[in-house]
């Protein structure tokens, strides 16, 4: 349990509280769509999934050092 609670941050806690709040509101209003949506918002922080939660949105581009410019030669193509 100690390892599970180690990686929690503020955004993850807010998502969990929001999910529980939506579930409670859905039960009170008897709206199954809200209950399902609240379940989604509750499961996301519990399983630590979602957009960018596991660095899924980061781009991996290399930092190449410029060694100078290269001359580009072009050939003229003549049509018949």
mmCIF file of the C-alpha atoms, coordinates in Angstrom:
data_MODEL
# 
_entry.id   MODEL 
# 
loop_
_atom_site.group_PDB 
_atom_site.id 
_atom_site.type_symbol 
_atom_site.label_atom_id 
_atom_site.label_alt_id 
_atom_site.label_comp_id 
_atom_site.label_asym_id 
_atom_site.label_entity_id 
_atom_site.label_seq_id 
_atom_site.pdbx_PDB_ins_code 
_atom_site.Cartn_x 
_atom_site.Cartn_y 
_atom_site.Cartn_z 
_atom_site.occupancy 
_atom_site.B_iso_or_equiv 
_atom_site.pdbx_formal_charge 
_atom_site.auth_seq_id 
_atom_site.auth_comp_id 
_atom_site.auth_asym_id 
_atom_site.auth_atom_id 
_atom_site.pdbx_PDB_model_num 
ATOM 1  C CA . UNK A 1 1  ? 0.000   0.000  0.000   1.00 0.00 ? 1  UNK A CA 1 
ATOM 2  C CA . UNK A 1 2  ? 2.906   2.306  0.718   1.00 0.00 ? 2  UNK A CA 1 
ATOM 3  C CA . UNK A 1 3  ? 4.243   1.945  -2.837  1.00 0.00 ? 3  UNK A CA 1 
ATOM 4  C CA . UNK A 1 4  ? 0.802   2.564  -4.322  1.00 0.00 ? 4  UNK A CA 1 
ATOM 5  C CA . UNK A 1 5  ? 0.364   5.911  -2.575  1.00 0.00 ? 5  UNK A CA 1 
ATOM 6  C CA . UNK A 1 6  ? 3.865   7.123  -3.421  1.00 0.00 ? 6  UNK A CA 1 
ATOM 7  C CA . UNK A 1 7  ? 3.245   8.623  -6.900  1.00 0.00 ? 7  UNK A CA 1 
ATOM 8  C CA . UNK A 1 8  ? 0.191   10.754 -6.084  1.00 0.00 ? 8  UNK A CA 1 
ATOM 9  C CA . UNK A 1 9  ? 0.182   14.441 -6.976  1.00 0.00 ? 9  UNK A CA 1 
ATOM 10 C CA . UNK A 1 10 ? -2.401  17.206 -6.675  1.00 0.00 ? 10 UNK A CA 1 
ATOM 11 C CA . UNK A 1 11 ? -3.970  16.634 -10.104 1.00 0.00 ? 11 UNK A CA 1 
ATOM 12 C CA . UNK A 1 12 ? -4.453  12.936 -9.417  1.00 0.00 ? 12 UNK A CA 1 
ATOM 13 C CA . UNK A 1 13 ? -6.202  13.692 -6.111  1.00 0.00 ? 13 UNK A CA 1 
ATOM 14 C CA . UNK A 1 14 ? -8.438  16.290 -7.787  1.00 0.00 ? 14 UNK A CA 1 
ATOM 15 C CA . UNK A 1 15 ? -9.467  13.755 -10.451 1.00 0.00 ? 15 UNK A CA 1 
ATOM 16 C CA . UNK A 1 16 ? -10.313 11.199 -7.758  1.00 0.00 ? 16 UNK A CA 1 
ATOM 17 C CA . UNK A 1 17 ? -12.397 13.679 -5.740  1.00 0.00 ? 17 UNK A CA 1 
ATOM 18 C CA . UNK A 1 18 ? -14.138 14.887 -8.916  1.00 0.00 ? 18 UNK A CA 1 
ATOM 19 C CA . UNK A 1 19 ? -14.953 11.326 -9.922  1.00 0.00 ? 19 UNK A CA 1 
ATOM 20 C CA . UNK A 1 20 ? -16.413 10.480 -6.525  1.00 0.00 ? 20 UNK A CA 1 
ATOM 21 C CA . UNK A 1 21 ? -18.424 13.720 -6.563  1.00 0.00 ? 21 UNK A CA 1 
ATOM 22 C CA . UNK A 1 22 ? -19.856 12.920 -10.020 1.00 0.00 ? 22 UNK A CA 1 
ATOM 23 C CA . UNK A 1 23 ? -20.782 9.394  -8.893  1.00 0.00 ? 23 UNK A CA 1 
ATOM 24 C CA . UNK A 1 24 ? -22.620 10.747 -5.831  1.00 0.00 ? 24 UNK A CA 1 
ATOM 25 C CA . UNK A 1 25 ? -24.446 13.349 -7.925  1.00 0.00 ? 25 UNK A CA 1 
ATOM 26 C CA . UNK A 1 26 ? -25.368 10.697 -10.486 1.00 0.00 ? 26 UNK A CA 1 
ATOM 27 C CA . UNK A 1 27 ? -26.801 8.440  -7.787  1.00 0.00 ? 27 UNK A CA 1 
ATOM 28 C CA . UNK A 1 28 ? -28.816 11.291 -6.304  1.00 0.00 ? 28 UNK A CA 1 
ATOM 29 C CA . UNK A 1 29 ? -30.185 12.279 -9.719  1.00 0.00 ? 29 UNK A CA 1 
ATOM 30 C CA . UNK A 1 30 ? -30.566 8.632  -10.804 1.00 0.00 ? 30 UNK A CA 1 
ATOM 31 C CA . UNK A 1 31 ? -28.638 9.315  -14.002 1.00 0.00 ? 31 UNK A CA 1 
ATOM 32 C CA . UNK A 1 32 ? -26.652 6.285  -15.175 1.00 0.00 ? 32 UNK A CA 1 
ATOM 33 C CA . UNK A 1 33 ? -24.578 8.329  -17.596 1.00 0.00 ? 33 UNK A CA 1 
ATOM 34 C CA . UNK A 1 34 ? -23.224 10.478 -14.760 1.00 0.00 ? 34 UNK A CA 1 
ATOM 35 C CA . UNK A 1 35 ? -22.485 7.390  -12.685 1.00 0.00 ? 35 UNK A CA 1 
ATOM 36 C CA . UNK A 1 36 ? -20.513 5.885  -15.590 1.00 0.00 ? 36 UNK A CA 1 
ATOM 37 C CA . UNK A 1 37 ? -18.685 9.160  -16.199 1.00 0.00 ? 37 UNK A CA 1 
ATOM 38 C CA . UNK A 1 38 ? -17.863 9.426  -12.498 1.00 0.00 ? 38 UNK A CA 1 
ATOM 39 C CA . UNK A 1 39 ? -16.603 5.844  -12.588 1.00 0.00 ? 39 UNK A CA 1 
ATOM 40 C CA . UNK A 1 40 ? -14.301 6.772  -15.455 1.00 0.00 ? 40 UNK A CA 1 
ATOM 41 C CA . UNK A 1 41 ? -12.966 9.801  -13.586 1.00 0.00 ? 41 UNK A CA 1 
ATOM 42 C CA . UNK A 1 42 ? -12.490 7.677  -10.474 1.00 0.00 ? 42 UNK A CA 1 
ATOM 43 C CA . UNK A 1 43 ? -10.665 4.837  -12.231 1.00 0.00 ? 43 UNK A CA 1 
ATOM 44 C CA . UNK A 1 44 ? -8.262  7.147  -14.065 1.00 0.00 ? 44 UNK A CA 1 
ATOM 45 C CA . UNK A 1 45 ? -6.369  8.285  -10.944 1.00 0.00 ? 45 UNK A CA 1 
ATOM 46 C CA . UNK A 1 46 ? -6.638  4.880  -9.288  1.00 0.00 ? 46 UNK A CA 1 
ATOM 47 C CA . UNK A 1 47 ? -4.902  3.164  -12.209 1.00 0.00 ? 47 UNK A CA 1 
ATOM 48 C CA . UNK A 1 48 ? -2.794  6.248  -13.049 1.00 0.00 ? 48 UNK A CA 1 
ATOM 49 C CA . UNK A 1 49 ? -3.933  6.410  -16.656 1.00 0.00 ? 49 UNK A CA 1 
ATOM 50 C CA . UNK A 1 50 ? -5.017  9.301  -18.789 1.00 0.00 ? 50 UNK A CA 1 
ATOM 51 C CA . UNK A 1 51 ? -3.548  11.792 -21.166 1.00 0.00 ? 51 UNK A CA 1 
ATOM 52 C CA . UNK A 1 52 ? 0.063   12.521 -20.263 1.00 0.00 ? 52 UNK A CA 1 
ATOM 53 C CA . UNK A 1 53 ? -0.073  10.689 -16.952 1.00 0.00 ? 53 UNK A CA 1 
ATOM 54 C CA . UNK A 1 54 ? 2.662   8.319  -18.074 1.00 0.00 ? 54 UNK A CA 1 
ATOM 55 C CA . UNK A 1 55 ? 4.439   10.828 -20.325 1.00 0.00 ? 55 UNK A CA 1 
ATOM 56 C CA . UNK A 1 56 ? 2.394   9.637  -23.282 1.00 0.00 ? 56 UNK A CA 1 
ATOM 57 C CA . UNK A 1 57 ? 2.077   13.096 -24.787 1.00 0.00 ? 57 UNK A CA 1 
ATOM 58 C CA . UNK A 1 58 ? 5.760   13.933 -24.776 1.00 0.00 ? 58 UNK A CA 1 
ATOM 59 C CA . UNK A 1 59 ? 7.607   13.981 -28.044 1.00 0.00 ? 59 UNK A CA 1 
ATOM 60 C CA . UNK A 1 60 ? 10.947  12.302 -28.330 1.00 0.00 ? 60 UNK A CA 1 
ATOM 61 C CA . UNK A 1 61 ? 13.120  14.373 -30.590 1.00 0.00 ? 61 UNK A CA 1 
ATOM 62 C CA . UNK A 1 62 ? 16.865  14.355 -30.514 1.00 0.00 ? 62 UNK A CA 1 
ATOM 63 C CA . UNK A 1 63 ? 19.025  17.370 -29.983 1.00 0.00 ? 63 UNK A CA 1 
ATOM 64 C CA . UNK A 1 64 ? 21.331  17.273 -32.979 1.00 0.00 ? 64 UNK A CA 1 
ATOM 65 C CA . UNK A 1 65 ? 24.242  19.607 -33.091 1.00 0.00 ? 65 UNK A CA 1 
ATOM 66 C CA . UNK A 1 66 ? 24.570  21.549 -36.278 1.00 0.00 ? 66 UNK A CA 1 
ATOM 67 C CA . UNK A 1 67 ? 27.877  20.818 -37.995 1.00 0.00 ? 67 UNK A CA 1 
ATOM 68 C CA . UNK A 1 68 ? 27.373  23.480 -40.598 1.00 0.00 ? 68 UNK A CA 1 
ATOM 69 C CA . UNK A 1 69 ? 25.400  23.872 -43.764 1.00 0.00 ? 69 UNK A CA 1 
ATOM 70 C CA . UNK A 1 70 ? 25.610  21.544 -46.702 1.00 0.00 ? 70 UNK A CA 1 
ATOM 71 C CA . UNK A 1 71 ? 25.447  22.696 -50.290 1.00 0.00 ? 71 UNK A CA 1 
ATOM 72 C CA . UNK A 1 72 ? 22.506  21.280 -52.172 1.00 0.00 ? 72 UNK A CA 1 
ATOM 73 C CA . UNK A 1 73 ? 22.826  20.737 -55.896 1.00 0.00 ? 73 UNK A CA 1 
ATOM 74 C CA . UNK A 1 74 ? 19.844  20.620 -58.186 1.00 0.00 ? 74 UNK A CA 1 
ATOM 75 C CA . UNK A 1 75 ? 19.556  19.123 -61.634 1.00 0.00 ? 75 UNK A CA 1 
ATOM 76 C CA . UNK A 1 76 ? 17.351  20.707 -64.219 1.00 0.00 ? 76 UNK A CA 1 
ATOM 77 C CA . UNK A 1 77 ? 14.877  18.312 -65.752 1.00 0.00 ? 77 UNK A CA 1 
ATOM 78 C CA . UNK A 1 78 ? 13.856  19.187 -69.308 1.00 0.00 ? 78 UNK A CA 1 
ATOM 79 C CA . UNK A 1 79 ? 10.565  17.959 -70.677 1.00 0.00 ? 79 UNK A CA 1 
ATOM 80 C CA . UNK A 1 80 ? 10.290  16.776 -74.286 1.00 0.00 ? 80 UNK A CA 1 
# 
